[in-house]
Amino acid sequence: MHRQLMVSAAALIVMWAAAQAGTPGTTPTPADRAATERTSEESLANARANASADDAARRDFEAKQAEVDRERAAVAADRAAYARERIAYDHAMAPFRGPHPWASFDGRTRFRLLADVPTGQLQGLRVVGRDGDQIGRIQAVDPYGRVTLHIRTGETLWVDAEDLRYDPAMRKVYSDLTRHQIVAMRFGQR
């Protein structure tokens, strides 16, 4: 048994020595080391380029996100401004609105709501007030139901579409307000 132990110890020493000396084919040559170094340098350069591209993509994303945030804030501000204008308009209109504002118009049975008329047919049409005076001409109708008028004084102002009716027989738009009332609302007067 002692002999077997000695042979096993000797075998271990030989195996250890062989491992320390290197096995043929596993020791890197100078060419292998140079190739490994080139591969490492290429990997490092690729990693740096990817990091740079990632940084550029992140900066681009952040810039676009900031633009979206600014646009959202502008839309929110526009909506808030519209709500304030709408409240001011409704407040200014209150004294002029009666229970049946269109009852005093001849031919009112043929009048149509502006929402029922294509916008293209309305642009440029004359707007006539309750007193028969021409108020101005329609420039545009927006999706919120506001009608932009160009009035005789050269100003542009808006009127709620609910305060206007289209007469297809006369190709005119009538307002239940007078020109004076509309201009007074523009300046916050009564």
C-alpha positions as YAML, in Angstrom:
chain: A
units: angstrom
residues:
- id: 1
  name: MET
  ca: [0.00, 0.00, 0.00]
- id: 2
  name: HIS
  ca: [2.86, 2.25, 0.81]
- id: 3
  name: ARG
  ca: [4.27, 1.54, -2.63]
- id: 4
  name: GLN
  ca: [0.95, 2.50, -4.26]
- id: 5
  name: LEU
  ca: [0.94, 5.73, -2.36]
- id: 6
  name: MET
  ca: [4.43, 6.52, -3.55]
- id: 7
  name: VAL
  ca: [3.50, 5.79, -7.16]
- id: 8
  name: SER
  ca: [0.37, 7.97, -6.85]
- id: 9
  name: ALA
  ca: [2.40, 10.81, -5.34]
- id: 10
  name: ALA
  ca: [4.98, 10.55, -8.08]
- id: 11
  name: ALA
  ca: [2.25, 10.57, -10.71]
- id: 12
  name: LEU
  ca: [0.77, 13.69, -9.17]
- id: 13
  name: ILE
  ca: [4.15, 15.42, -9.17]
- id: 14
  name: VAL
  ca: [4.69, 14.57, -12.83]
- id: 15
  name: MET
  ca: [1.21, 15.81, -13.75]
- id: 16
  name: TRP
  ca: [1.77, 19.01, -11.82]
- id: 17
  name: ALA
  ca: [5.11, 19.61, -13.47]
- id: 18
  name: ALA
  ca: [3.57, 19.02, -16.91]
- id: 19
  name: ALA
  ca: [0.82, 21.49, -16.15]
- id: 20
  name: GLN
  ca: [3.37, 24.09, -15.04]
- id: 21
  name: ALA
  ca: [5.47, 23.59, -18.15]
- id: 22
  name: GLY
  ca: [2.42, 23.99, -20.39]
- id: 23
  name: THR
  ca: [0.86, 21.55, -22.71]
- id: 24
  name: PRO
  ca: [1.86, 21.75, -26.33]
- id: 25
  name: GLY
  ca: [-0.63, 23.85, -28.36]
- id: 26
  name: THR
  ca: [-2.09, 25.74, -25.35]
- id: 27
  name: THR
  ca: [0.68, 28.26, -24.81]
- id: 28
  name: PRO
  ca: [-0.18, 31.44, -26.79]
- id: 29
  name: THR
  ca: [2.29, 32.50, -29.42]
- id: 30
  name: PRO
  ca: [3.24, 36.16, -29.93]
- id: 31
  name: ALA
  ca: [0.90, 36.22, -32.98]
- id: 32
  name: ASP
  ca: [-1.95, 34.85, -30.82]
- id: 33
  name: ARG
  ca: [-1.26, 37.48, -28.18]
- id: 34
  name: ALA
  ca: [-1.26, 40.26, -30.83]
- id: 35
  name: ALA
  ca: [-4.57, 38.97, -32.28]
- id: 36
  name: THR
  ca: [-6.09, 38.85, -28.81]
- id: 37
  name: GLU
  ca: [-4.86, 42.39, -28.13]
- id: 38
  name: ARG
  ca: [-6.37, 43.63, -31.46]
- id: 39
  name: THR
  ca: [-9.68, 41.92, -30.66]
- id: 40
  name: SER
  ca: [-9.71, 43.51, -27.21]
- id: 41
  name: GLU
  ca: [-8.95, 46.95, -28.67]
- id: 42
  name: GLU
  ca: [-11.68, 46.54, -31.32]
- id: 43
  name: SER
  ca: [-14.18, 45.45, -28.66]
- id: 44
  name: LEU
  ca: [-13.25, 48.45, -26.53]
- id: 45
  name: ALA
  ca: [-13.60, 50.82, -29.54]
- id: 46
  name: ASN
  ca: [-16.98, 49.29, -30.41]
- id: 47
  name: ALA
  ca: [-18.15, 49.64, -26.82]
- id: 48
  name: ARG
  ca: [-17.10, 53.31, -26.80]
- id: 49
  name: ALA
  ca: [-18.85, 53.95, -30.14]
- id: 50
  name: ASN
  ca: [-22.01, 52.25, -28.89]
- id: 51
  name: ALA
  ca: [-21.90, 54.31, -25.70]
- id: 52
  name: SER
  ca: [-21.47, 57.48, -27.75]
- id: 53
  name: ALA
  ca: [-24.39, 56.50, -30.02]
- id: 54
  name: ASP
  ca: [-26.48, 55.69, -26.95]
- id: 55
  name: ASP
  ca: [-25.68, 59.11, -25.47]
- id: 56
  name: ALA
  ca: [-26.62, 60.83, -28.75]
- id: 57
  name: ALA
  ca: [-29.87, 58.84, -28.95]
- id: 58
  name: ARG
  ca: [-30.66, 59.70, -25.33]
- id: 59
  name: ARG
  ca: [-30.00, 63.42, -25.94]
- id: 60
  name: ASP
  ca: [-32.16, 63.29, -29.10]
- id: 61
  name: PHE
  ca: [-34.96, 61.56, -27.20]
- id: 62
  name: GLU
  ca: [-34.77, 64.10, -24.37]
- id: 63
  name: ALA
  ca: [-34.89, 66.99, -26.86]
- id: 64
  name: LYS
  ca: [-37.93, 65.51, -28.59]
- id: 65
  name: GLN
  ca: [-39.60, 64.82, -25.25]
- id: 66
  name: ALA
  ca: [-39.00, 68.45, -24.23]
- id: 67
  name: GLU
  ca: [-40.59, 69.61, -27.51]
- id: 68
  name: VAL
  ca: [-43.63, 67.38, -26.88]
- id: 69
  name: ASP
  ca: [-43.89, 68.78, -23.36]
- id: 70
  name: ARG
  ca: [-43.75, 72.36, -24.72]
- id: 71
  name: GLU
  ca: [-46.44, 71.55, -27.29]
- id: 72
  name: ARG
  ca: [-48.66, 69.99, -24.63]
- id: 73
  name: ALA
  ca: [-48.22, 73.06, -22.44]
- id: 74
  name: ALA
  ca: [-49.11, 75.31, -25.40]
- id: 75
  name: VAL
  ca: [-52.25, 73.27, -26.11]
- id: 76
  name: ALA
  ca: [-53.23, 73.43, -22.45]
- id: 77
  name: ALA
  ca: [-52.66, 77.20, -22.45]
- id: 78
  name: ASP
  ca: [-54.76, 77.55, -25.63]
- id: 79
  name: ARG
  ca: [-57.57, 75.53, -24.07]
- id: 80
  name: ALA
  ca: [-57.44, 77.60, -20.91]
- id: 81
  name: ALA
  ca: [-57.44, 80.84, -22.93]
- id: 82
  name: TYR
  ca: [-60.40, 79.58, -24.95]
- id: 83
  name: ALA
  ca: [-62.28, 78.69, -21.76]
- id: 84
  name: ARG
  ca: [-61.62, 82.18, -20.37]
- id: 85
  name: GLU
  ca: [-62.73, 83.80, -23.65]
- id: 86
  name: ARG
  ca: [-65.83, 81.64, -23.72]
- id: 87
  name: ILE
  ca: [-66.78, 82.61, -20.17]
- id: 88
  name: ALA
  ca: [-66.19, 86.30, -20.95]
- id: 89
  name: TYR
  ca: [-68.23, 85.99, -24.13]
- id: 90
  name: ASP
  ca: [-71.14, 84.25, -22.40]
- id: 91
  name: HIS
  ca: [-71.04, 86.85, -19.63]
- id: 92
  name: ALA
  ca: [-71.07, 89.70, -22.15]
- id: 93
  name: MET
  ca: [-73.90, 88.06, -24.10]
- id: 94
  name: ALA
  ca: [-76.20, 87.57, -21.12]
- id: 95
  name: PRO
  ca: [-77.89, 91.01, -21.29]
- id: 96
  name: PHE
  ca: [-78.61, 90.63, -25.03]
- id: 97
  name: ARG
  ca: [-80.10, 87.18, -25.02]
- id: 98
  name: GLY
  ca: [-83.83, 86.94, -24.74]
- id: 99
  name: PRO
  ca: [-86.01, 83.85, -24.57]
- id: 100
  name: HIS
  ca: [-86.45, 83.73, -28.39]
- id: 101
  name: PRO
  ca: [-83.85, 85.95, -30.06]
- id: 102
  name: TRP
  ca: [-84.78, 84.86, -33.58]
- id: 103
  name: ALA
  ca: [-88.52, 85.56, -33.26]
- id: 104
  name: SER
  ca: [-88.11, 89.11, -34.62]
- id: 105
  name: PHE
  ca: [-86.61, 87.97, -37.95]
- id: 106
  name: ASP
  ca: [-88.77, 87.57, -41.04]
- id: 107
  name: GLY
  ca: [-88.04, 84.31, -42.83]
- id: 108
  name: ARG
  ca: [-86.57, 82.75, -39.72]
- id: 109
  name: THR
  ca: [-88.16, 79.41, -40.60]
- id: 110
  name: ARG
  ca: [-85.68, 78.94, -43.45]
- id: 111
  name: PHE
  ca: [-82.66, 79.89, -41.30]
- id: 112
  name: ARG
  ca: [-80.09, 77.17, -40.73]
- id: 113
  name: LEU
  ca: [-77.55, 76.68, -37.97]
- id: 114
  name: LEU
  ca: [-74.01, 77.44, -39.11]
- id: 115
  name: ALA
  ca: [-72.93, 73.98, -37.97]
- id: 116
  name: ASP
  ca: [-75.19, 72.55, -40.72]
- id: 117
  name: VAL
  ca: [-73.51, 74.57, -43.49]
- id: 118
  name: PRO
  ca: [-70.13, 73.63, -44.98]
- id: 119
  name: THR
  ca: [-67.48, 76.11, -43.87]
- id: 120
  name: GLY
  ca: [-66.50, 76.83, -47.47]
- id: 121
  name: GLN
  ca: [-69.99, 78.19, -48.19]
- id: 122
  name: LEU
  ca: [-69.80, 80.59, -45.25]
- id: 123
  name: GLN
  ca: [-66.46, 82.25, -45.86]
- id: 124
  name: GLY
  ca: [-66.85, 85.74, -47.28]
- id: 125
  name: LEU
  ca: [-70.60, 85.97, -46.62]
- id: 126
  name: ARG
  ca: [-72.01, 89.18, -45.22]
- id: 127
  name: VAL
  ca: [-73.23, 89.15, -41.63]
- id: 128
  name: VAL
  ca: [-76.23, 91.38, -40.93]
- id: 129
  name: GLY
  ca: [-77.32, 92.42, -37.45]
- id: 130
  name: ARG
  ca: [-80.76, 92.46, -35.89]
- id: 131
  name: ASP
  ca: [-81.09, 96.14, -36.87]
- id: 132
  name: GLY
  ca: [-80.35, 95.41, -40.54]
- id: 133
  name: ASP
  ca: [-76.86, 96.97, -40.53]
- id: 134
  name: GLN
  ca: [-74.04, 95.01, -42.04]
- id: 135
  name: ILE
  ca: [-71.70, 93.87, -39.28]
- id: 136
  name: GLY
  ca: [-68.93, 92.44, -41.44]
- id: 137
  name: ARG
  ca: [-67.90, 89.37, -43.41]
- id: 138
  name: ILE
  ca: [-67.05, 85.85, -42.27]
- id: 139
  name: GLN
  ca: [-63.36, 85.04, -42.46]
- id: 140
  name: ALA
  ca: [-63.34, 81.62, -40.83]
- id: 141
  name: VAL
  ca: [-65.28, 79.17, -38.69]
- id: 142
  name: ASP
  ca: [-63.20, 77.21, -36.21]
- id: 143
  name: PRO
  ca: [-63.96, 73.76, -34.76]
- id: 144
  name: TYR
  ca: [-64.91, 75.32, -31.41]
- id: 145
  name: GLY
  ca: [-67.95, 77.05, -32.95]
- id: 146
  name: ARG
  ca: [-66.38, 80.49, -33.15]
- id: 147
  name: VAL
  ca: [-66.86, 82.56, -36.26]
- id: 148
  name: THR
  ca: [-64.15, 85.08, -37.11]
- id: 149
  name: LEU
  ca: [-65.58, 88.28, -38.57]
- id: 150
  name: HIS
  ca: [-63.84, 91.11, -40.35]
- id: 151
  name: ILE
  ca: [-65.88, 94.18, -39.38]
- id: 152
  name: ARG
  ca: [-66.16, 97.54, -41.11]
- id: 153
  name: THR
  ca: [-63.72, 99.23, -38.75]
- id: 154
  name: GLY
  ca: [-61.00, 96.94, -40.10]
- id: 155
  name: GLU
  ca: [-60.86, 94.84, -36.96]
- id: 156
  name: THR
  ca: [-61.21, 91.12, -36.72]
- id: 157
  name: LEU
  ca: [-63.23, 89.59, -33.90]
- id: 158
  name: TRP
  ca: [-65.10, 86.42, -33.20]
- id: 159
  name: VAL
  ca: [-68.72, 85.65, -32.51]
- id: 160
  name: ASP
  ca: [-70.22, 82.42, -31.25]
- id: 161
  name: ALA
  ca: [-71.84, 80.42, -34.07]
- id: 162
  name: GLU
  ca: [-74.96, 80.08, -31.90]
- id: 163
  name: ASP
  ca: [-75.53, 83.82, -32.34]
- id: 164
  name: LEU
  ca: [-75.63, 83.50, -36.13]
- id: 165
  name: ARG
  ca: [-78.00, 81.90, -38.64]
- id: 166
  name: TYR
  ca: [-77.58, 81.25, -42.34]
- id: 167
  name: ASP
  ca: [-80.34, 82.20, -44.77]
- id: 168
  name: PRO
  ca: [-79.83, 80.07, -47.89]
- id: 169
  name: ALA
  ca: [-82.41, 82.03, -49.90]
- id: 170
  name: MET
  ca: [-80.62, 85.36, -49.34]
- id: 171
  name: ARG
  ca: [-77.10, 83.89, -49.01]
- id: 172
  name: LYS
  ca: [-76.59, 85.98, -45.89]
- id: 173
  name: VAL
  ca: [-75.77, 85.28, -42.30]
- id: 174
  name: TYR
  ca: [-77.87, 86.98, -39.66]
- id: 175
  name: SER
  ca: [-76.93, 87.80, -36.11]
- id: 176
  name: ASP
  ca: [-79.35, 88.18, -33.24]
- id: 177
  name: LEU
  ca: [-77.09, 91.04, -32.11]
- id: 178
  name: THR
  ca: [-76.51, 94.49, -33.56]
- id: 179
  name: ARG
  ca: [-73.13, 95.62, -34.83]
- id: 180
  name: HIS
  ca: [-72.89, 97.96, -31.84]
- id: 181
  name: GLN
  ca: [-73.50, 95.09, -29.41]
- id: 182
  name: ILE
  ca: [-70.87, 92.91, -31.05]
- id: 183
  name: VAL
  ca: [-68.29, 95.69, -31.05]
- id: 184
  name: ALA
  ca: [-69.19, 96.55, -27.44]
- id: 185
  name: MET
  ca: [-68.57, 92.93, -26.43]
- id: 186
  name: ARG
  ca: [-65.19, 93.11, -28.14]
- id: 187
  name: PHE
  ca: [-64.13, 95.92, -25.83]
- id: 188
  name: GLY
  ca: [-65.86, 94.54, -22.74]
- id: 189
  name: GLN
  ca: [-68.53, 97.26, -22.72]
- id: 190
  name: ARG
  ca: [-72.26, 96.96, -22.38]
...
